[in-house]
Structures are given as C-alpha cells and as structure tokens.
Amino acid sequence: MSKRKLSRQQAHRVQRIQEERIARAQKRGSAAAELLESGELGPEEEGLVVAHFGTQIEVEALEGERRGEVSRCHLRANLEALVTGDRVVWQAPLASDGDAGAALGVVTALLPRQSLLVRPDAYGKLKPVAANIDRIVLVIAPFPEPSALLVDRYLVACELTGIRPVILLNKADLVTPELAPPLEALLGEYAAIGYEVRQVSASTGQLHDLAELVDNRTVVFVGQSGVGKSSLINVLLPGAAQRVSEISGASKLGQHTTTTARLFHLPGGGTLIDSPGIREFGLWHVDEAQLLAGYVEFQPFLGSCRFRNCAHRAEPGCALRAAAAEGRIGAGRLERFNRLRSELPERRPGQG
C-alpha cells in the first residue's frame, strides 16, 4: 500500500498544526525560562513523570524531604516529548500550598530510558506512550470481542520494544458456554507459542494473578477500549478513582474513558501505567523484516525458503508454509502475518 498523497487542503492543515505546535513549544520554553531565572525553584534533582497534560506534566519527587510529592511542571525548551514513566532532572517550586497548579516546577533534562512503548499516530509518525516499562500487559475481554488480528498487531508492536507481553483475559466471569470454546482456542494458540496467558476478573476481585504480575515492576496496560484496564486499576488501587464506562449495548464497542496516561504506585510494591485506550494498533511504521521479527515462532524457519524473496504465500519451497502444514507453526498466524504484510507501505525498489 503506497503512501496516500495529501490534498492541498490536507497539506495546509498539517502545516497549520505544525505551526501551532511550534508556537506552543516556544510559549512553554518561554515560561520555563522565566521560572528558571526567577530564583523561585529549588536545586536540580531526579523525578518521575506520573502524568501528562498537553503542555505541562506532573513530576513526583524521588529524593529528599519532598519525596513522593507531585508538582505540575513546565518543560524546558528543546526537550524531546516526555511520557509517563520517564525519569527526568527537574527543579521543584520552592513554595507550594499543596495544589499542583499553584506553584510550577521546571523539567530541565530527560534521563536515559530503559524502554519505550510507541505507536503510530494518524499520520504514521511514531508517538511515545510510556517509558521504562518492565512488563506489558495486553488486556482482552469477552466483550468487545477479541480479534486475533488485533492481538497480533499488539504482539508485534510489543516484541519490537524488546519487552515480551503477558496476555490477560479480563472479565473471565462473563465467559459463557458459547464464548468459552473460541476464547480457549485463542488463548491456547498464544500459550502454545510461549506467551504467558492469565485470566482475571476485576468485578469479582479475582486478581491474585495480576498482583503477581505487577509486583515490584513497572507495568503498562494496552488493549482495546472497554476491556477493563481502568477497572483493573480500580480494584488494585481503589484510590486511583479511574472513570469506568459501560460497554455500549448497541455496538459492543468500548467507550474511551482514560484521556491522560497516568502512573500509580501499588501499596504492596509495583507501578501501573494506564494509557488512553485505542481500538486499533497500526503497524504503518514497520517494514517486512520488523513484522517478521514480531512473529517469534517464525524465526527458526527464516532463511530456509527456496527463494530468497519468498513472499510466504504460494511460492514453492516456502519454509513457513511447510511448517504451517506440519503444525509446527499456526496456519492462522501465517495467514494473519500475510494480511498485515499486505497493509505495509509499498516497498521501494531495492528493498527486500
């Protein structure tokens, strides 16, 4: 699929958005510079980004007497986009009445990241979602009905971060006799590959498996809207008071409830990051080699096809098709790989 050519009106809109972003960045830099020059800030220290609000972020103090306190902050000019979970160098406000909006600090630098979860935006550009993650929990539920193709998209994206995910079936109490066979087949397919699969229910409080998953780790939930990511946080940490909405009875589609990525600490240890729900997880930013890398069970067979440029569809001597026929890899996974491959941007001459 080749890149779509923008119309004049669309190009103008993109340019206007870029100009607005530049203007906002200049305004942020100006506000930060004024604060830095005012003498109303403390010394530089390390902090943790716990929430993002457009032009400002909330930073939690990690050192000294203020440890655990959260302050709203401006960003110093020329900083790259920060996300929840980032560790930063910042200067806290000297005076504060406890209201995060009353006195503002300034973030001056971003510390090296151990990991970064990204997803493409509507224009195909990568947008960071969360940083310094130890484990990704891919949440599915009986409703909205899980799509194996969508799960594959998430898994490829997760694999490319270098952090293998855990697939978590939430709302297990809602699995009816009619829904059980397809859900068991779906979970069984991924368990056979080697992915860790868990089942929990936020409504009944059956969350011991989840508590074990997040123990002393930084975990991010990903998945379709409506699968219960915020409900899981509410049970694990009632003080979070995350908004929860019911599934639309007519469409069975999730209603977006979380609008700001936010970080929560659990009393027993561990950290949760809840990011805005998304129904689709595009792979427009990856090439064929990256897509193949995201299908971990294909790796032993790569390079064994008769033809170097094998498309793994109908070519004779295809090692992947032979492995699928022998049951060594899932035929459904190979079919979905080819579907996702057909959605990738058209390869330029000379590309593999």
C-alpha positions as CSV (number, residue, x, y, z in Angstrom):
1,M,0.0,0.0,0.0
2,S,1.7,3.2,-1.1
3,K,1.6,6.4,0.9
4,R,-1.5,8.4,0.3
5,K,-0.8,11.8,-1.4
6,L,-2.2,14.7,0.7
7,S,-4.6,17.1,-1.0
8,R,-3.8,20.8,-0.9
9,Q,-6.3,21.3,1.9
10,Q,-4.9,18.4,4.0
11,A,-1.3,19.7,3.5
12,H,-2.4,23.1,4.6
13,R,-4.0,21.6,7.7
14,V,-0.8,19.6,8.5
15,Q,1.3,22.8,8.1
16,R,-1.1,24.7,10.4
17,I,-0.9,22.0,13.1
18,Q,2.9,22.1,12.9
19,E,3.0,25.8,13.2
20,E,0.6,25.7,16.3
21,R,2.9,23.0,17.9
22,I,5.9,25.2,17.3
23,A,4.1,28.2,18.8
24,R,3.1,26.2,21.9
25,A,6.7,24.8,22.3
26,Q,8.0,28.4,22.1
27,K,5.5,29.5,24.7
28,R,6.4,26.6,27.0
29,G,10.1,27.4,26.6
30,S,9.5,31.0,27.5
31,A,7.5,30.2,30.6
32,A,10.2,27.7,31.7
33,A,12.9,30.2,31.1
34,E,11.2,32.8,33.2
35,L,10.8,30.4,36.1
36,L,14.4,29.3,35.9
37,E,15.5,33.0,36.0
38,S,13.1,33.8,38.8
39,G,15.1,32.2,41.6
40,E,11.8,30.5,42.8
41,L,13.0,27.0,42.1
42,G,15.0,24.5,44.2
43,P,18.1,22.7,43.1
44,E,18.1,20.1,40.3
45,E,17.0,16.6,41.4
46,E,15.7,13.4,39.9
47,G,12.0,13.0,39.4
48,L,9.4,10.7,37.8
49,V,6.8,11.8,35.3
50,V,3.5,10.5,36.6
51,A,1.0,12.3,34.3
52,H,1.0,14.3,31.1
53,F,-1.4,17.2,30.4
54,G,-0.5,18.6,27.0
55,T,1.8,21.5,27.6
56,Q,2.5,20.5,31.2
57,I,3.4,17.3,33.1
58,E,3.2,16.2,36.7
59,V,6.5,15.1,38.3
60,E,6.9,13.1,41.5
61,A,9.9,13.9,43.7
62,L,12.2,10.9,44.2
63,E,14.6,12.5,46.7
64,G,14.8,14.4,49.9
65,E,12.1,15.7,52.2
66,R,9.7,16.2,49.3
67,R,9.9,12.5,48.2
68,G,6.6,11.3,47.0
69,E,5.1,14.8,46.4
70,V,3.8,15.7,43.0
71,S,4.2,19.0,41.2
72,R,2.9,20.4,37.9
73,C,5.8,21.4,35.7
74,H,6.7,23.4,32.6
75,L,9.2,21.9,30.2
76,R,12.5,23.5,29.3
77,A,12.8,24.4,25.6
78,N,14.2,21.8,23.1
79,L,13.3,18.8,25.3
80,E,12.0,15.8,23.3
81,A,8.5,14.6,24.0
82,L,8.2,13.2,27.6
83,V,5.8,10.4,28.6
84,T,4.6,8.9,31.8
85,G,7.3,6.7,33.3
86,D,10.1,9.0,32.2
87,R,12.8,9.8,34.7
88,V,13.9,13.4,34.5
89,V,16.0,16.1,36.0
90,W,13.8,18.9,37.4
91,Q,13.7,21.8,39.8
92,A,10.8,21.9,42.2
93,P,9.0,25.1,43.2
94,L,10.3,26.5,46.5
95,A,6.8,27.5,47.6
96,S,3.7,25.3,47.3
97,D,0.4,25.2,49.2
98,G,-0.2,21.6,48.1
99,D,-2.1,22.4,44.9
100,A,-0.2,21.1,41.9
101,G,-1.4,24.0,39.9
102,A,-0.4,26.7,42.4
103,A,3.3,26.6,42.0
104,L,5.1,25.2,39.0
105,G,8.4,23.5,38.7
106,V,10.6,23.0,35.5
107,V,11.9,19.9,33.9
108,T,15.4,20.5,32.5
109,A,16.6,17.2,31.2
110,L,15.4,13.7,30.3
111,L,17.4,10.8,31.8
112,P,18.2,7.7,29.6
113,R,15.3,5.4,29.0
114,Q,15.5,1.6,29.6
115,S,12.5,1.0,27.3
116,L,9.9,3.0,25.3
117,L,6.5,1.9,24.1
118,V,5.4,3.8,20.9
119,R,2.5,3.7,18.5
120,P,1.9,5.4,15.2
121,D,-0.4,8.4,15.0
122,A,-2.9,9.2,12.3
123,Y,-0.1,10.5,10.1
124,G,2.1,7.4,10.5
125,K,4.6,9.1,12.8
126,L,5.7,7.4,16.0
127,K,4.1,8.7,19.2
128,P,5.6,7.6,22.5
129,V,3.1,6.2,25.0
130,A,5.1,5.2,28.1
131,A,8.7,4.7,29.2
132,N,10.9,2.5,31.4
133,I,8.4,-0.4,31.3
134,D,9.3,-3.8,32.8
135,R,6.2,-5.6,31.5
136,I,3.4,-5.0,29.0
137,V,0.0,-6.5,29.9
138,L,-2.2,-6.9,26.8
139,V,-5.8,-6.9,28.1
140,I,-8.6,-8.6,26.2
141,A,-12.1,-9.5,27.3
142,P,-15.2,-11.4,26.1
143,F,-16.6,-8.0,25.0
144,P,-15.6,-6.2,22.9
145,E,-14.9,-9.5,21.1
146,P,-11.2,-10.0,20.8
147,S,-9.7,-10.1,17.3
148,A,-6.7,-12.4,16.7
149,L,-5.5,-9.9,14.1
150,L,-5.6,-7.1,16.5
151,V,-3.9,-9.2,19.2
152,D,-1.2,-10.0,16.6
153,R,-0.7,-6.3,15.9
154,Y,-0.2,-5.6,19.6
155,L,2.2,-8.5,20.0
156,V,4.3,-7.3,17.0
157,A,4.5,-3.8,18.5
158,C,5.4,-5.2,21.9
159,E,8.1,-7.5,20.5
160,L,9.7,-4.5,18.8
161,T,10.1,-2.8,22.2
162,G,12.1,-5.7,23.4
163,I,9.6,-6.4,26.2
164,R,7.5,-9.6,25.7
165,P,4.0,-9.1,26.9
166,V,1.5,-11.1,29.1
167,I,-1.9,-11.7,27.6
168,L,-4.6,-11.1,30.2
169,L,-8.2,-12.1,29.8
170,N,-10.2,-9.8,32.0
171,K,-13.9,-10.3,32.9
172,A,-13.4,-14.0,32.9
173,D,-16.7,-14.3,34.9
174,L,-18.6,-13.2,31.7
175,V,-17.4,-16.1,29.6
176,T,-20.5,-18.1,28.7
177,P,-20.6,-21.7,27.4
178,E,-20.9,-20.3,23.9
179,L,-18.0,-17.9,24.2
180,A,-15.7,-20.4,26.0
181,P,-14.5,-22.5,23.0
182,P,-13.3,-19.6,20.8
183,L,-11.7,-17.8,23.7
184,E,-9.9,-21.0,24.8
185,A,-8.7,-21.6,21.3
186,L,-7.4,-18.0,21.0
187,L,-5.6,-18.1,24.4
188,G,-4.3,-21.6,23.6
189,E,-2.8,-20.5,20.3
190,Y,-0.7,-17.9,22.0
191,A,0.2,-20.1,25.0
192,A,1.5,-22.7,22.6
193,I,3.8,-20.1,21.1
194,G,5.2,-19.4,24.6
195,Y,3.3,-16.3,25.6
196,E,2.2,-16.1,29.2
197,V,-1.6,-16.1,29.5
198,R,-3.6,-15.2,32.6
199,Q,-7.3,-14.9,33.4
200,V,-8.8,-12.5,35.9
201,S,-12.0,-10.7,36.8
202,A,-12.0,-7.1,38.1
203,S,-15.7,-7.3,39.1
204,T,-15.3,-10.3,41.3
205,G,-11.9,-9.3,42.7
206,Q,-10.1,-12.4,41.3
207,L,-6.9,-10.6,40.8
208,H,-4.2,-12.6,42.5
209,D,-2.6,-13.4,39.2
210,L,-2.4,-9.7,38.3
211,A,-1.0,-8.7,41.6
212,E,1.8,-11.2,41.0
213,L,2.4,-9.8,37.5
214,V,2.9,-6.2,38.7
215,D,4.8,-7.0,41.9
216,N,7.8,-4.6,42.1
217,R,7.6,-3.9,38.3
218,T,6.5,-1.0,36.2
219,V,3.7,-2.3,34.1
220,V,1.6,-0.8,31.3
221,F,-1.8,-1.9,30.2
222,V,-2.6,-1.9,26.5
223,G,-5.7,-3.1,24.7
224,Q,-9.0,-2.1,23.1
225,S,-11.2,0.4,24.9
226,G,-13.8,-1.3,27.1
227,V,-11.7,-4.3,28.1
228,G,-11.5,-3.1,31.6
229,K,-8.0,-1.6,32.0
230,S,-9.2,1.1,34.3
231,S,-11.4,-1.3,36.2
232,L,-8.4,-3.4,37.0
233,I,-6.6,-0.4,38.4
234,N,-9.7,0.5,40.5
235,V,-9.6,-2.9,42.2
236,L,-5.9,-3.0,42.7
237,L,-5.8,0.6,43.8
238,P,-9.2,2.0,44.8
239,G,-7.8,5.4,45.5
240,A,-7.0,5.8,41.8
241,A,-10.7,6.6,41.2
242,Q,-10.4,5.9,37.5
243,R,-13.5,6.6,35.5
244,V,-15.2,3.5,34.1
245,S,-17.9,3.4,31.5
246,E,-20.1,0.6,30.4
247,I,-19.8,-1.2,27.1
248,S,-22.2,0.2,24.6
249,G,-25.1,-2.2,24.4
250,A,-25.8,-1.5,20.8
251,S,-22.3,-1.6,19.3
252,K,-20.4,-3.7,21.9
253,L,-17.5,-1.3,21.4
254,G,-15.6,0.2,24.2
255,Q,-16.2,3.8,25.2
256,H,-13.0,5.8,25.7
257,T,-12.6,6.6,29.4
258,T,-8.9,7.3,30.1
259,T,-7.8,10.6,28.4
260,T,-4.4,11.0,30.2
261,A,-1.7,8.5,30.7
262,R,-1.1,8.2,34.4
263,L,1.2,6.3,36.8
264,F,0.0,4.7,40.0
265,H,2.1,3.1,42.8
266,L,0.7,0.0,44.5
267,P,0.8,-0.3,48.3
268,G,2.4,-3.8,48.0
269,G,5.1,-2.7,45.5
270,G,4.9,-2.2,41.8
271,T,3.8,0.6,39.5
272,L,0.9,0.7,37.0
273,I,0.7,3.0,33.9
274,D,-2.7,3.4,32.4
275,S,-2.7,4.8,28.9
276,P,-5.6,6.0,26.7
277,G,-7.4,3.1,25.2
278,I,-7.1,2.5,21.5
279,R,-9.2,0.2,19.3
280,E,-6.6,-0.2,16.6
281,F,-2.8,-0.5,16.9
282,G,-1.4,0.3,13.4
283,L,1.9,-1.1,12.1
284,W,2.4,1.5,9.4
285,H,5.8,2.4,10.8
286,V,7.3,-1.1,10.4
287,D,8.9,-2.9,7.4
288,E,8.6,-6.5,6.4
289,A,11.7,-7.6,8.3
290,Q,10.4,-6.0,11.5
291,L,7.0,-7.6,11.0
292,L,8.6,-11.0,10.6
293,A,10.6,-10.3,13.8
294,G,7.4,-9.8,15.6
295,Y,6.2,-13.3,14.9
296,V,8.6,-15.0,17.3
297,E,7.7,-18.6,16.3
298,F,8.7,-18.0,12.7
299,Q,12.3,-17.3,13.5
300,P,13.7,-20.9,13.2
301,F,12.4,-21.2,9.7
302,L,13.5,-17.9,8.2
303,G,16.2,-18.1,5.6
304,S,15.2,-21.7,4.6
305,C,12.8,-20.9,1.8
306,R,13.8,-22.0,-1.7
307,F,13.6,-18.4,-3.0
308,R,15.4,-15.5,-1.2
309,N,12.5,-13.1,-1.9
310,C,9.8,-15.6,-0.9
311,A,6.5,-13.8,0.0
312,H,5.3,-16.8,2.1
313,R,2.1,-17.1,0.2
314,A,2.0,-19.6,-2.7
315,E,5.7,-19.9,-3.7
316,P,7.0,-23.5,-3.9
317,G,9.6,-24.4,-1.3
318,C,8.3,-21.9,1.3
319,A,9.6,-23.0,4.7
320,L,6.9,-21.1,6.6
321,R,4.1,-22.7,4.6
322,A,5.7,-26.1,5.1
323,A,5.9,-25.5,8.8
324,A,2.3,-24.5,8.9
325,A,1.2,-27.6,7.0
326,E,3.2,-29.8,9.5
327,G,1.6,-28.0,12.5
328,R,5.0,-26.5,13.6
329,I,3.6,-23.0,13.4
330,G,-0.1,-21.9,13.4
331,A,-1.7,-21.7,10.0
332,G,-3.9,-18.8,11.3
333,R,-0.8,-16.9,12.5
334,L,0.8,-17.3,9.0
335,E,-2.4,-16.1,7.3
336,R,-2.7,-13.1,9.6
337,F,1.0,-12.3,9.0
338,N,0.3,-12.1,5.3
339,R,-2.7,-9.9,5.9
340,L,-0.6,-7.5,8.0
341,R,2.2,-7.7,5.4
342,S,-0.3,-6.6,2.7
343,E,-1.1,-3.5,4.8
344,L,2.6,-2.3,5.0
345,P,3.7,0.7,2.9
346,E,4.7,-0.4,-0.6
347,R,8.4,-1.4,-0.7
348,R,10.7,0.8,-2.8
349,P,12.9,-0.8,-5.5
350,G,15.9,-2.4,-3.9
351,Q,14.2,-3.2,-0.6
352,G,13.9,-6.9,0.4
